[in-house]
Amino acid sequence: MNSSEQQRFDKAARDWDEDSGHMERAVKMTTELRPVIRKHQLQSALDYGAGTGLLSFLLVEDLQSITLMDTSPGMVKEARRKIEKNGLENKIKTVQGDLLKDTHEQQYDLIYILMTLHHILDTRGILRAFYQHLHPGGFLFIADLDKEDGSFHSEFPDFEGHHGFDQGALRQLLRDIGFQNIHSALFYEEVEEKKDGPRAYPLFLMRAQKPD
């Protein structure tokens, strides 16, 4: 993510949770995560590219500890404000950081990433970092744009990321890194207002597991 994109997210942080689409997709992903958390008794999680922690606040009763990590100072500041307001300092912590650049020693039972991967140029590098930061047997969940024609970010000329992902290629990349039990499917549609009217962009959810 370049500096102008980060500044845009910094400015958007305060009103991020007011967007009904942001809440809707977070709720949808929660319904996918919760059964896995409960079945496998997962306790610790890393929400990477967490933004304001919208998704993680919905899972706070399902996990013992959650780390919110984001590169945006504005998003991290807003997440901290929400944590303090709700008295959740003993359950949720924030880290302003980048797993591709910063040292981070902790491992987790679960890592989830919602609509962030397409902003990260080094896909292989970040997936390797996720593998390293999972406990053996831990799970990775990726929710992001299915391959699209580049119009999703058409109003942002500074966007330098990926125009969605080919699910087959991403599954193979996860296998190459060492993940197993990899599954993916479309699970949500993101509707964006474009010059020619509203347009729906499919999102996939991909699940992978680090071997025991």
TIDONU-984058 format. One line per field, with one value per atom (N, C-alpha, C): residue in three letters; chain; atom name; x, y negated, z. Coordinates in steps of 0.1 Angstrom, whole numbers, plus 5000, padded with zeros to 4 digits. Atoms other than C-alpha are relative to their C-alpha. Example, Ala and Ser with C-alpha at 12.3 -4.5 7.8 and 13.67 -1.06 7.14 Angstrom:
2
marlum c(ALA  ALA  ALA  SER  SER  SER)
drenfi c(A  A  A  A  A  A)
zavo c(N  CA  C  N  CA  C)
px c(5009  5123  5009  4991  5137  4992)
py c(5012  5045  4988  5011  5011  4989)
pz c(5000  5078  5000  5000  5071  5008)
//
This chain:
212
marlum c(MET  MET  MET  ASN  ASN  ASN  SER  SER  SER  SER  SER  SER  GLU  GLU  GLU  GLN  GLN  GLN  GLN  GLN  GLN  ARG  ARG  ARG  PHE  PHE  PHE  ASP  ASP  ASP  LYS  LYS  LYS  ALA  ALA  ALA  ALA  ALA  ALA  ARG  ARG  ARG  ASP  ASP  ASP  TRP  TRP  TRP  ASP  ASP  ASP  GLU  GLU  GLU  ASP  ASP  ASP  SER  SER  SER  GLY  GLY  GLY  HIS  HIS  HIS  MET  MET  MET  GLU  GLU  GLU  ARG  ARG  ARG  ALA  ALA  ALA  VAL  VAL  VAL  LYS  LYS  LYS  MET  MET  MET  THR  THR  THR  THR  THR  THR  GLU  GLU  GLU  LEU  LEU  LEU  ARG  ARG  ARG  PRO  PRO  PRO  VAL  VAL  VAL  ILE  ILE  ILE  ARG  ARG  ARG  LYS  LYS  LYS  HIS  HIS  HIS  GLN  GLN  GLN  LEU  LEU  LEU  GLN  GLN  GLN  SER  SER  SER  ALA  ALA  ALA  LEU  LEU  LEU  ASP  ASP  ASP  TYR  TYR  TYR  GLY  GLY  GLY  ALA  ALA  ALA  GLY  GLY  GLY  THR  THR  THR  GLY  GLY  GLY  LEU  LEU  LEU  LEU  LEU  LEU  SER  SER  SER  PHE  PHE  PHE  LEU  LEU  LEU  LEU  LEU  LEU  VAL  VAL  VAL  GLU  GLU  GLU  ASP  ASP  ASP  LEU  LEU  LEU  GLN  GLN  GLN  SER  SER  SER  ILE  ILE  ILE  THR  THR  THR  LEU  LEU  LEU  MET  MET  MET  ASP  ASP  ASP  THR  THR  THR  SER  SER  SER  PRO  PRO  PRO  GLY  GLY  GLY  MET  MET  MET  VAL  VAL  VAL  LYS  LYS  LYS  GLU  GLU  GLU  ALA  ALA  ALA  ARG  ARG  ARG  ARG  ARG  ARG  LYS  LYS  LYS  ILE  ILE  ILE  GLU  GLU  GLU  LYS  LYS  LYS  ASN  ASN  ASN  GLY  GLY  GLY  LEU  LEU  LEU  GLU  GLU  GLU  ASN  ASN  ASN  LYS  LYS  LYS  ILE  ILE  ILE  LYS  LYS  LYS  THR  THR  THR  VAL  VAL  VAL  GLN  GLN  GLN  GLY  GLY  GLY  ASP  ASP  ASP  LEU  LEU  LEU  LEU  LEU  LEU  LYS  LYS  LYS  ASP  ASP  ASP  THR  THR  THR  HIS  HIS  HIS  GLU  GLU  GLU  GLN  GLN  GLN  GLN  GLN  GLN  TYR  TYR  TYR  ASP  ASP  ASP  LEU  LEU  LEU  ILE  ILE  ILE  TYR  TYR  TYR  ILE  ILE  ILE  LEU  LEU  LEU  MET  MET  MET  THR  THR  THR  LEU  LEU  LEU  HIS  HIS  HIS  HIS  HIS  HIS  ILE  ILE  ILE  LEU  LEU  LEU  ASP  ASP  ASP  THR  THR  THR  ARG  ARG  ARG  GLY  GLY  GLY  ILE  ILE  ILE  LEU  LEU  LEU  ARG  ARG  ARG  ALA  ALA  ALA  PHE  PHE  PHE  TYR  TYR  TYR  GLN  GLN  GLN  HIS  HIS  HIS  LEU  LEU  LEU  HIS  HIS  HIS  PRO  PRO  PRO  GLY  GLY  GLY  GLY  GLY  GLY  PHE  PHE  PHE  LEU  LEU  LEU  PHE  PHE  PHE  ILE  ILE  ILE  ALA  ALA  ALA  ASP  ASP  ASP  LEU  LEU  LEU  ASP  ASP  ASP  LYS  LYS  LYS  GLU  GLU  GLU  ASP  ASP  ASP  GLY  GLY  GLY  SER  SER  SER  PHE  PHE  PHE  HIS  HIS  HIS  SER  SER  SER  GLU  GLU  GLU  PHE  PHE  PHE  PRO  PRO  PRO  ASP  ASP  ASP  PHE  PHE  PHE  GLU  GLU  GLU  GLY  GLY  GLY  HIS  HIS  HIS  HIS  HIS  HIS  GLY  GLY  GLY  PHE  PHE  PHE  ASP  ASP  ASP  GLN  GLN  GLN  GLY  GLY  GLY  ALA  ALA  ALA  LEU  LEU  LEU  ARG  ARG  ARG  GLN  GLN  GLN  LEU  LEU  LEU  LEU  LEU  LEU  ARG  ARG  ARG  ASP  ASP  ASP  ILE  ILE  ILE  GLY  GLY  GLY  PHE  PHE  PHE  GLN  GLN  GLN  ASN  ASN  ASN  ILE  ILE  ILE  HIS  HIS  HIS  SER  SER  SER  ALA  ALA  ALA  LEU  LEU  LEU  PHE  PHE  PHE  TYR  TYR  TYR  GLU  GLU  GLU  GLU  GLU  GLU  VAL  VAL  VAL  GLU  GLU  GLU  GLU  GLU  GLU  LYS  LYS  LYS  LYS  LYS  LYS  ASP  ASP  ASP  GLY  GLY  GLY  PRO  PRO  PRO  ARG  ARG  ARG  ALA  ALA  ALA  TYR  TYR  TYR  PRO  PRO  PRO  LEU  LEU  LEU  PHE  PHE  PHE  LEU  LEU  LEU  MET  MET  MET  ARG  ARG  ARG  ALA  ALA  ALA  GLN  GLN  GLN  LYS  LYS  LYS  PRO  PRO  PRO  ASP  ASP  ASP)
drenfi c(A  A  A  A  A  A  A  A  A  A  A  A  A  A  A  A  A  A  A  A  A  A  A  A  A  A  A  A  A  A  A  A  A  A  A  A  A  A  A  A  A  A  A  A  A  A  A  A  A  A  A  A  A  A  A  A  A  A  A  A  A  A  A  A  A  A  A  A  A  A  A  A  A  A  A  A  A  A  A  A  A  A  A  A  A  A  A  A  A  A  A  A  A  A  A  A  A  A  A  A  A  A  A  A  A  A  A  A  A  A  A  A  A  A  A  A  A  A  A  A  A  A  A  A  A  A  A  A  A  A  A  A  A  A  A  A  A  A  A  A  A  A  A  A  A  A  A  A  A  A  A  A  A  A  A  A  A  A  A  A  A  A  A  A  A  A  A  A  A  A  A  A  A  A  A  A  A  A  A  A  A  A  A  A  A  A  A  A  A  A  A  A  A  A  A  A  A  A  A  A  A  A  A  A  A  A  A  A  A  A  A  A  A  A  A  A  A  A  A  A  A  A  A  A  A  A  A  A  A  A  A  A  A  A  A  A  A  A  A  A  A  A  A  A  A  A  A  A  A  A  A  A  A  A  A  A  A  A  A  A  A  A  A  A  A  A  A  A  A  A  A  A  A  A  A  A  A  A  A  A  A  A  A  A  A  A  A  A  A  A  A  A  A  A  A  A  A  A  A  A  A  A  A  A  A  A  A  A  A  A  A  A  A  A  A  A  A  A  A  A  A  A  A  A  A  A  A  A  A  A  A  A  A  A  A  A  A  A  A  A  A  A  A  A  A  A  A  A  A  A  A  A  A  A  A  A  A  A  A  A  A  A  A  A  A  A  A  A  A  A  A  A  A  A  A  A  A  A  A  A  A  A  A  A  A  A  A  A  A  A  A  A  A  A  A  A  A  A  A  A  A  A  A  A  A  A  A  A  A  A  A  A  A  A  A  A  A  A  A  A  A  A  A  A  A  A  A  A  A  A  A  A  A  A  A  A  A  A  A  A  A  A  A  A  A  A  A  A  A  A  A  A  A  A  A  A  A  A  A  A  A  A  A  A  A  A  A  A  A  A  A  A  A  A  A  A  A  A  A  A  A  A  A  A  A  A  A  A  A  A  A  A  A  A  A  A  A  A  A  A  A  A  A  A  A  A  A  A  A  A  A  A  A  A  A  A  A  A  A  A  A  A  A  A  A  A  A  A  A  A  A  A  A  A  A  A  A  A  A  A  A  A  A  A  A  A  A  A  A  A  A  A  A  A  A  A  A  A  A  A  A  A  A  A  A  A  A  A  A  A  A  A  A  A  A  A  A  A  A  A  A  A  A  A  A  A  A  A  A  A  A  A  A  A  A  A  A  A  A  A  A  A  A  A  A  A  A  A  A  A  A  A  A  A  A  A  A  A  A  A  A  A  A  A  A  A  A  A  A  A  A  A  A  A  A  A)
zavo c(N  CA  C  N  CA  C  N  CA  C  N  CA  C  N  CA  C  N  CA  C  N  CA  C  N  CA  C  N  CA  C  N  CA  C  N  CA  C  N  CA  C  N  CA  C  N  CA  C  N  CA  C  N  CA  C  N  CA  C  N  CA  C  N  CA  C  N  CA  C  N  CA  C  N  CA  C  N  CA  C  N  CA  C  N  CA  C  N  CA  C  N  CA  C  N  CA  C  N  CA  C  N  CA  C  N  CA  C  N  CA  C  N  CA  C  N  CA  C  N  CA  C  N  CA  C  N  CA  C  N  CA  C  N  CA  C  N  CA  C  N  CA  C  N  CA  C  N  CA  C  N  CA  C  N  CA  C  N  CA  C  N  CA  C  N  CA  C  N  CA  C  N  CA  C  N  CA  C  N  CA  C  N  CA  C  N  CA  C  N  CA  C  N  CA  C  N  CA  C  N  CA  C  N  CA  C  N  CA  C  N  CA  C  N  CA  C  N  CA  C  N  CA  C  N  CA  C  N  CA  C  N  CA  C  N  CA  C  N  CA  C  N  CA  C  N  CA  C  N  CA  C  N  CA  C  N  CA  C  N  CA  C  N  CA  C  N  CA  C  N  CA  C  N  CA  C  N  CA  C  N  CA  C  N  CA  C  N  CA  C  N  CA  C  N  CA  C  N  CA  C  N  CA  C  N  CA  C  N  CA  C  N  CA  C  N  CA  C  N  CA  C  N  CA  C  N  CA  C  N  CA  C  N  CA  C  N  CA  C  N  CA  C  N  CA  C  N  CA  C  N  CA  C  N  CA  C  N  CA  C  N  CA  C  N  CA  C  N  CA  C  N  CA  C  N  CA  C  N  CA  C  N  CA  C  N  CA  C  N  CA  C  N  CA  C  N  CA  C  N  CA  C  N  CA  C  N  CA  C  N  CA  C  N  CA  C  N  CA  C  N  CA  C  N  CA  C  N  CA  C  N  CA  C  N  CA  C  N  CA  C  N  CA  C  N  CA  C  N  CA  C  N  CA  C  N  CA  C  N  CA  C  N  CA  C  N  CA  C  N  CA  C  N  CA  C  N  CA  C  N  CA  C  N  CA  C  N  CA  C  N  CA  C  N  CA  C  N  CA  C  N  CA  C  N  CA  C  N  CA  C  N  CA  C  N  CA  C  N  CA  C  N  CA  C  N  CA  C  N  CA  C  N  CA  C  N  CA  C  N  CA  C  N  CA  C  N  CA  C  N  CA  C  N  CA  C  N  CA  C  N  CA  C  N  CA  C  N  CA  C  N  CA  C  N  CA  C  N  CA  C  N  CA  C  N  CA  C  N  CA  C  N  CA  C  N  CA  C  N  CA  C  N  CA  C  N  CA  C  N  CA  C  N  CA  C  N  CA  C  N  CA  C  N  CA  C  N  CA  C  N  CA  C  N  CA  C  N  CA  C  N  CA  C  N  CA  C  N  CA  C  N  CA  C  N  CA  C  N  CA  C  N  CA  C  N  CA  C  N  CA  C  N  CA  C  N  CA  C  N  CA  C  N  CA  C  N  CA  C  N  CA  C  N  CA  C  N  CA  C  N  CA  C  N  CA  C  N  CA  C  N  CA  C  N  CA  C  N  CA  C  N  CA  C  N  CA  C  N  CA  C  N  CA  C  N  CA  C  N  CA  C)
px c(5009  5000  5009  4992  5014  4996  5003  5014  4987  5012  4985  4988  5011  4963  4999  5000  4974  4993  5006  4964  4985  5015  4930  4994  5006  4924  5001  5000  4936  4988  5011  4910  4986  5013  4883  4997  5001  4889  4988  5010  4865  4986  5013  4835  4999  4999  4845  4988  5010  4820  4986  5013  4791  4996  5003  4793  4993  5008  4765  5006  4993  4785  5011  4989  4815  4995  5006  4793  4994  5006  4774  5010  4990  4805  5007  4994  4820  4991  5009  4789  5000  5000  4789  5012  4988  4825  5000  5002  4817  4993  5007  4792  5008  4991  4819  5011  4989  4846  4995  5005  4825  5000  5001  4818  5014  4987  4855  5007  4994  4866  4994  5006  4842  5003  4997  4848  5014  4986  4886  5005  4997  4885  5012  4989  4907  4999  5000  4917  5006  4993  4940  4999  5001  4937  5007  4994  4954  4991  5008  4932  5009  4989  4956  4993  5007  4947  4986  5013  4921  4992  5007  4912  4995  5006  4889  4997  5003  4885  4986  5014  4850  4996  5003  4851  5004  4996  4870  4991  5009  4846  4988  5011  4819  5004  4995  4841  5006  4994  4852  4996  5005  4831  5004  4996  4844  5015  4986  4881  5005  4995  4903  5008  4992  4926  5001  4999  4927  5010  4991  4955  4995  5003  4945  5012  4988  4973  4996  5002  4972  5011  4990  4996  4996  5005  4973  4999  5001  4978  4986  5014  4943  4991  5008  4927  5003  4996  4947  4995  5005  4938  4985  5015  4901  4997  5002  4904  5003  4996  4921  4989  5011  4893  4988  5011  4867  5003  4996  4886  4999  5001  4889  4985  5014  4852  4993  5007  4841  5006  4993  4865  5006  4995  4881  5015  4985  4918  5006  4995  4921  4998  5004  4908  5006  4996  4919  5012  4989  4952  5003  4997  4964  5015  4986  4997  5000  4998  5005  5013  4988  5028  4997  5000  5036  5008  4993  5045  5011  4989  5067  5012  4989  5088  5004  4998  5084  5002  4999  5095  4988  5011  5066  5001  4997  5072  4988  5012  5037  4995  5008  5019  4986  5014  4982  4993  5008  4956  4992  5008  4938  5005  4998  4946  4989  5010  4919  5003  4997  4922  4988  5012  4892  5003  4998  4896  5013  4987  4932  5011  4990  4952  5003  4998  4946  5008  4992  4964  5015  4986  4996  5007  4994  5019  5007  4993  5040  4991  5010  5013  5007  4992  5038  5006  4993  5057  4991  5009  5027  4994  5005  5013  5010  4990  5046  5001  5000  5045  4988  5012  5010  5003  4997  5023  5009  4990  5052  4993  5006  5028  4988  5011  5003  5006  4996  5006  4998  5003  5008  4985  5015  4972  4992  5008  4962  4994  5007  4939  5002  5000  4941  4987  5012  4910  5002  4999  4912  4987  5012  4882  5005  4995  4889  4993  5006  4879  5003  4997  4875  5006  4994  4894  4991  5009  4880  5008  4994  4886  5008  4993  4902  4991  5009  4871  4996  5003  4867  5006  4992  4893  5001  4998  4887  5000  5000  4880  5013  4988  4914  5012  4988  4942  5013  4988  4968  5001  5000  4958  5010  4990  4987  5000  5001  4975  4994  5005  4958  4986  5014  4926  4993  5005  4913  5009  4992  4926  4993  5004  4923  5000  5000  4912  5009  4991  4930  5014  4986  4963  5003  4998  4959  5001  5000  4951  5014  4988  4982  5012  4989  5004  5000  5001  4991  5006  4994  5000  5015  4985  5035  5006  4995  5040  5000  5001  5030  4986  5014  4993  4993  5008  4969  4985  5015  4931  4995  5003  4926  4987  5013  4891  4996  5005  4875  4987  5013  4841  4996  5006  4823  4990  5008  4805  4992  5006  4795  5001  4999  4789  5001  4998  4803  4994  5007  4781  5006  4994  4798  4993  5006  4783  5011  4991  4800  4993  5005  4795  4987  5011  4771  4990  5010  4752  5007  4994  4757  5005  4994  4779  5004  4997  4784  5013  4987  4818  5001  5000  4820  5013  4989  4842  5000  4998  4856  5005  4994  4865  5008  4991  4895  5005  4996  4904  5012  4989  4937  5005  4996  4954  5015  4986  4990  5001  4999  5000  5003  4997  5002  5015)
py c(5012  5000  4988  5012  4966  4990  5010  4935  4993  5007  4919  5008  4991  4950  5000  4999  4951  4987  5013  4914  5001  4999  4922  5009  4992  4950  4993  5007  4928  4990  5009  4902  5007  4993  4928  5007  4991  4945  4996  5004  4924  5004  4997  4931  5014  4987  4966  5009  4991  4985  4996  5005  4963  5005  4995  4979  5014  4987  5006  5012  4989  5026  5006  4995  5028  5009  4991  5042  5013  4989  5065  5011  4989  5083  5005  4995  5085  5010  4991  5101  5014  4988  5126  5008  4993  5135  5006  4994  5140  5013  4988  5166  5012  4990  5185  5004  4997  5182  5007  4996  5189  5015  4986  5226  5007  4994  5233  4997  5004  5214  5010  4991  5235  5014  4986  5268  5004  4997  5266  4993  5007  5246  4991  5009  5219  4988  5010  5193  4986  5012  5167  4997  5004  5147  4988  5012  5122  4995  5007  5098  4991  5007  5086  4990  5010  5054  4997  5000  5051  4987  5012  5015  4996  5004  5004  5012  4987  5041  5004  4998  5042  5015  4986  5080  5006  4994  5088  4997  5003  5070  5009  4990  5094  5014  4987  5123  5000  5002  5110  5011  4990  5136  5014  4987  5165  5003  4998  5160  4995  5004  5156  4987  5012  5130  4997  5004  5110  4989  5011  5089  4993  5007  5062  4993  5006  5053  4993  5008  5025  4991  5010  5002  4986  5014  4972  4995  5006  4950  4996  5004  4937  5011  4988  4971  5006  4994  4983  4991  5010  4951  5002  4998  4957  5013  4988  4993  5000  5001  4984  4992  5007  4959  5009  4990  4986  5010  4991  5010  4994  5007  4985  4997  5004  4974  5012  4988  5010  5009  4993  5020  5014  4987  5048  5000  5000  5041  5013  4986  5076  5010  4991  5092  4997  5005  5071  4991  5010  5054  4996  5005  5033  4999  5001  5033  4992  5007  5007  5006  4993  5028  5007  4993  5047  5013  4987  5084  5002  4999  5080  4991  5009  5053  5000  5001  5055  5013  4988  5081  5002  4996  5099  5014  4986  5130  5009  4992  5141  5009  4991  5171  5001  5000  5176  5013  4989  5203  4997  5004  5183  4986  5013  5155  4998  5003  5138  4986  5012  5111  4997  5004  5093  4988  5011  5072  4992  5006  5065  5005  4993  5090  4993  5007  5071  4987  5012  5041  5003  4996  5061  5006  4996  5064  5014  4987  5093  5011  4990  5120  5012  4989  5148  4997  5004  5130  4999  5001  5122  5013  4987  5157  5008  4993  5171  4994  5005  5147  5005  4994  5159  5014  4986  5195  5000  5000  5186  4996  5006  5168  5009  4991  5197  5012  4987  5225  5012  4988  5260  5003  4997  5269  4988  5013  5232  4998  5003  5218  4986  5013  5190  4998  5003  5174  4987  5011  5150  4997  5005  5130  4988  5011  5109  5001  5001  5099  5012  4991  5126  4992  5007  5117  4991  5010  5085  4992  5006  5062  4987  5012  5034  4988  5011  5013  4998  5001  5019  4987  5012  4992  4989  5009  4972  4985  5014  4940  4996  5003  4943  5002  4999  4936  5004  4996  4942  5015  4986  4978  5008  4992  5002  5014  4986  5035  5009  4989  5066  4997  5001  5066  5013  4987  5095  5011  4988  5130  5011  4988  5161  5011  4991  5186  5012  4988  5216  4997  5004  5197  4998  5002  5186  5012  4987  5221  5007  4993  5234  4993  5007  5207  5004  4995  5217  5014  4987  5253  5000  5001  5243  4996  5005  5226  5010  4989  5256  5002  4999  5251  5013  4989  5280  4997  5001  5286  4987  5013  5256  5001  5000  5248  4985  5013  5217  5000  5001  5205  4985  5013  5173  4999  5000  5161  4986  5013  5124  4992  5009  5097  4986  5014  5062  4991  5009  5036  4986  5014  5004  4992  5009  4974  4995  5005  4967  4990  5011  4941  5005  4995  4964  5007  4994  4975  5010  4990  5001  5012  4988  5031  5009  4990  5063  5006  4993  5077  5012  4988  5113  5000  4997  5120  5015  4986  5154  5001  4997  5169  5013  4989  5192  5004  4994  5215  5009  4991  5232  5003  4996  5250  5003  4996  5253  5014  4987  5289  5001  4998  5302  5003)
pz c(5000  5000  5000  5001  4990  5010  4990  5011  4998  5002  4995  5003  4996  5000  5015  4986  5036  5006  4995  5041  4998  5002  5026  5011  4989  5051  5013  4988  5079  5002  5000  5070  5001  5000  5066  5013  4988  5100  5009  4990  5121  4996  5005  5099  4994  5007  5087  5005  4995  5109  4997  5004  5097  4987  5013  5063  5001  4998  5062  4992  5007  5036  5007  4992  5058  5011  4990  5086  4995  5005  5064  4996  5004  5050  5012  4988  5085  5007  4994  5098  4992  5008  5069  5003  4997  5076  5013  4987  5112  5000  5000  5104  4994  5006  5085  5010  4991  5112  5013  4987  5143  5002  4998  5137  5000  5000  5130  5014  4986  5162  5010  4990  5182  4999  5003  5166  5005  4997  5170  5013  4987  5203  4998  5003  5188  5011  4989  5214  4996  5003  5199  4985  5014  5166  4997  5006  5145  4989  5010  5125  4992  5007  5098  4990  5008  5080  5007  4992  5108  4999  5001  5102  5014  4987  5131  5009  4993  5142  5000  5001  5130  5001  5000  5124  5013  4988  5155  5012  4989  5178  5000  5000  5166  5005  4996  5176  5014  4987  5210  5010  4991  5229  4996  5005  5208  5002  4999  5214  5013  4987  5244  4998  5002  5228  4985  5014  5195  4999  5003  5181  4987  5012  5156  4995  5006  5132  4987  5012  5106  4998  5003  5089  5002  4999  5092  5014  4986  5123  5003  4997  5119  5003  4997  5118  5014  4987  5148  5012  4990  5168  5002  4999  5161  5007  4994  5171  5015  4986  5204  5007  4994  5211  5003  4998  5207  5011  4990  5228  5014  4987  5257  5003  4998  5253  5005  4997  5256  5011  4989  5284  4996  5005  5263  4999  5000  5270  5004  4996  5285  4989  5011  5253  4986  5014  5223  5002  5000  5217  4985  5013  5187  4998  5004  5168  4987  5013  5141  4994  5006  5119  4987  5013  5088  5001  4999  5089  4990  5010  5059  5003  4996  5076  5014  4986  5113  5007  4992  5139  5008  4992  5154  5004  4996  5175  5003  4995  5185  4989  5008  5170  5004  4997  5168  4995  5005  5164  4987  5012  5137  4995  5006  5113  4989  5011  5092  4995  5008  5066  4991  5007  5051  4991  5010  5019  5002  4998  5026  4991  5007  5006  4986  5013  4973  5001  4998  4988  5001  4996  4995  4987  5012  4965  5001  4999  4978  5006  4996  4980  5007  4995  4985  5013  4987  5012  5011  4989  5033  5004  4997  5030  5008  4992  5042  5014  4987  5071  5008  4993  5080  5004  4997  5079  5012  4989  5102  5014  4988  5127  5004  4995  5130  5008  4993  5156  4990  5007  5141  5002  4999  5132  4999  5000  5130  4986  5012  5104  4995  5006  5079  4992  5008  5064  4992  5008  5035  4993  5008  5022  4992  5008  4992  4986  5013  4957  4991  5011  4930  4989  5011  4899  4993  5006  4884  4990  5011  4855  5003  4996  4875  5003  4998  4878  5014  4986  4915  5006  4995  4923  4989  5011  4892  5004  4995  4912  5008  4992  4929  4991  5010  4903  5007  4993  4930  5004  4996  4935  4993  5006  4929  5003  4996  4942  4989  5009  4927  4997  5004  4907  5003  4995  4928  4998  5001  4927  4993  5005  4907  5011  4988  4934  4998  5003  4917  5002  4998  4916  5014  4986  4952  5008  4993  4964  4997  5003  4946  5007  4992  4962  5014  4986  4996  5002  5000  4988  4999  5002  4977  5013  4987  5010  5011  4990  5030  5006  4995  5038  4994  5004  5036  5002  4998  5036  4996  5006  5013  4993  5006  5003  4997  5003  4987  4993  5007  4974  5001  4999  4967  5012  4988  4998  5002  4997  4994  4987  5011  4968  5005  4996  4973  4989  5010  4955  5001  5001  4944  4990  5009  4928  4990  5010  4895  4991  5008  4868  4992  5008  4849  5009  4990  4881  5009  4991  4908  4993  5006  4901  5012  4989  4922  4996  5001  4928  5009  4991  4941  5009  4990  4972  5002  4996  4979  5014  4987  5012  4999  5001  5013  5014  4987  5042  4998  5001  5048  5014  4987  5076  5000  4998  5088  5006  4995  5093  5015  4986  5129  5001)
//
